[in-house]
Amino acid sequence: MFSEPDLQHAVVMQDVAAALVEALQGLVGQGNVPPGAAPRLLDNAIEGLPQGARSMVRFEAHRLWMRRIDNLG
């Protein structure tokens, strides 16, 4: 099983990913960013995170983004 710190870390990374996707959805909704540019913009934002957090946040952010796109269509 996971230890408490591991679980807390995973929850924080999921929250970071969700916040990035929510901000990106706002930009797309305002017409400031075309939806096709969203994955690259997510990657650029994630590059500013600490090295250890990038892969987890990248996976979750792209998963959440694709889920939102699927729900729109």
C-alpha positions in Angstrom: 0.0 0.0 0.0 0.9 3.6 -0.2 2.2 5.5 2.8 0.5 8.7 3.9 3.1 11.0 2.5 3.0 9.2 -0.9 -0.8 9.5 -1.0 -0.7 13.2 0.0 1.9 13.8 -2.7 -0.3 12.1 -5.3 -3.3 14.2 -4.3 -1.3 17.4 -4.5 0.0 16.5 -8.0 -3.6 15.7 -9.1 -4.7 19.1 -7.8 -1.9 20.8 -9.7 -2.9 19.0 -12.9 -6.6 19.9 -12.4 -5.8 23.6 -11.8 -3.7 23.7 -15.0 -6.5 22.1 -17.0 -9.1 24.5 -15.5 -7.0 27.5 -16.3 -6.4 26.2 -19.8 -10.1 25.6 -20.3 -10.8 29.2 -19.3 -8.3 30.4 -22.0 -9.9 28.2 -24.6 -13.4 29.3 -23.6 -12.4 32.9 -24.0 -11.1 32.3 -27.4 -7.5 33.2 -26.4 -6.1 29.7 -27.2 -7.2 27.3 -29.9 -8.1 23.9 -28.5 -5.5 22.2 -30.7 -2.8 24.2 -29.0 -3.8 23.1 -25.5 -1.6 20.0 -25.2 1.6 22.0 -26.0 0.6 24.8 -23.7 0.1 22.2 -20.9 3.6 20.8 -21.6 5.1 24.3 -21.5 3.4 25.1 -18.1 4.5 21.7 -16.7 8.2 22.4 -17.6 8.2 25.0 -14.8 7.5 22.4 -12.2 10.2 20.5 -10.2 11.6 17.6 -12.1 10.1 15.0 -9.8 6.6 16.3 -10.3 6.6 16.7 -14.1 5.8 13.2 -15.3 2.9 12.6 -12.8 1.4 16.1 -13.5 1.9 15.7 -17.2 0.1 12.3 -17.3 -2.8 13.5 -15.2 -3.2 16.9 -16.9 -3.3 15.4 -20.4 -5.8 12.7 -19.2 -8.0 15.4 -17.7 -7.8 17.5 -20.8 -8.8 14.7 -23.1 -11.7 13.8 -20.8 -13.0 17.4 -21.0 -12.6 17.4 -24.8 -14.5 14.1 -25.0 -17.3 15.5 -22.8 -17.6 18.5 -25.1 -18.1 16.5 -28.3 
